[in-house]
Amino acid sequence: MFEALAEKFDSLLRKLQGQGRITERNIEDALRDVRLALLEADVNLQVVRDFVEAVKRDALGQEVLRSLTPEQHFLRLVHRELVRLLGEGPGGLDLGGAAPCVILLVGLNGSGKTTTVAKLARHLRAERSRTPYLVAADLYRPAAIEQLETLARQLDLPVHPARAGDDPVALARAAIEAARASGRDTVLIDTAGRQTVDETLMRELERMVTAVTPRHVLLVADAMTGQDAVATAQGFAGRLPVSGIVLTKMEGDARGGAALSLRTVAGKPILFAGTGEKLDALEPFHADRIASRILGMGDVLSLIERAERAYDREQAQALEKKLRKSEFDLEDFRDQLRAVKKMGSVAELLGMIPGVKKLLRGADLSGAEGELKRVEAIIDSMTRAERRKVQLLNASRRKRIARGSGTSVADVNRLVKQFTQTKKVLKRLGSGPMMPGTPGLPGPLR
């Protein structure tokens, strides 16, 4: 999402690198570029003005003026202001109080509200050890009930029975009682939406808030709508006790203005970010990490957290034993590829490593995903015996594998050769567990 803005800041910092000191003149020039970059990213005008003034006020301090590394000081100041803009301080949901904890999700149609209910349920179960109970109280949108029931089945979670024509407020109240009776500690309610914030919708939501007294009212906002998302947040927050925002479609190509404006304009913190379509694509929103990504400083903590979610500790220990005994095979390698794919796209993961984005400036990473799929297709086309013992792969078997995977015999030969060389290297080094980015992994097939 912040790619264009990150490129602008990177260009700005390169300009400052050629200067011996920070002066009032080059600060003015730099802040002019910052102002343009933020406006092009669709950031609210008043937010841009306040941001630029805050950076200018700090940048003109005597300590900075005497600096011999102006770009480093300017980077630190901009990073600090970005963190403030995005919402500094601890976030997260307070789930204390009497059970069940009721969480009401509100938002416009198309913002991803129903999917977010399922994503949040999965997150709370996996990360907070909660026992969610889902409620389909959007009784107007066609197939909304079926959509939530389908998602809940994928997660093996209960959904309160609902039918079109039911009273949503009565339904929500009955669902909370059912959750309490079944020992569930968290109730997530999917509410109705509209194309715009209208009076009918607001009155219904106000009635529901009064009836169920939720612990949290979370607004689901679509990052792709830019400043419309900010206006939507103001509309909901003006009528409902909104405690936080879930910003969806953060993986898209929007310019980032919504994320940078919401906290200041709407006065509500962004608690979660939706980063994809899958049910595990919901992450806590960390302002400092987002600011670091925008400024090309990487995000190692998020990378580590994704790796921890993707890798099972027991499987990693078993893999370590295989590596030390030189028993690592293509079946194990395929499992590693799948774990890497769970972590995100190659370009996204590389962008989390400090300095890599600058090193790869201009590089085309669009083919990287295709290469991973190609390697996985080749391995999938092998029999289990062939995956465990590559020595079985004679000429006829390799032809069959190439046909089955839609690749060429040369591709199959290259993968086998690279994998064999990798095993030799790991054997010499007495390597530990295989993790993403381990030197010696089979590279691109082309």
LINBEL-V800005 format. One record per helix or strand of 3 or more residues. SS is the DSSP state (A for helix, B for strand). FROM is the first residue (numbers start at 1). LEN is the number of residues. If there is no record, write none. Layout:
<<SS,FROM,LEN> <SS,FROM,LEN>>
This chain:
<<A,3,15> <A,24,17> <A,45,15> <A,62,4> <A,70,17> <B,101,6> <A,113,16> <B,132,5> <A,144,12> <A,168,14> <B,186,5> <A,199,14> <B,216,7> <A,223,3> <A,227,11> <B,244,5> <A,257,10> <B,270,5> <B,282,3> <A,287,8> <A,300,11> <A,313,12> <A,330,14> <A,346,6> <A,356,4> <A,366,15> <A,384,5> <A,390,3> <A,395,11> <A,409,21>>
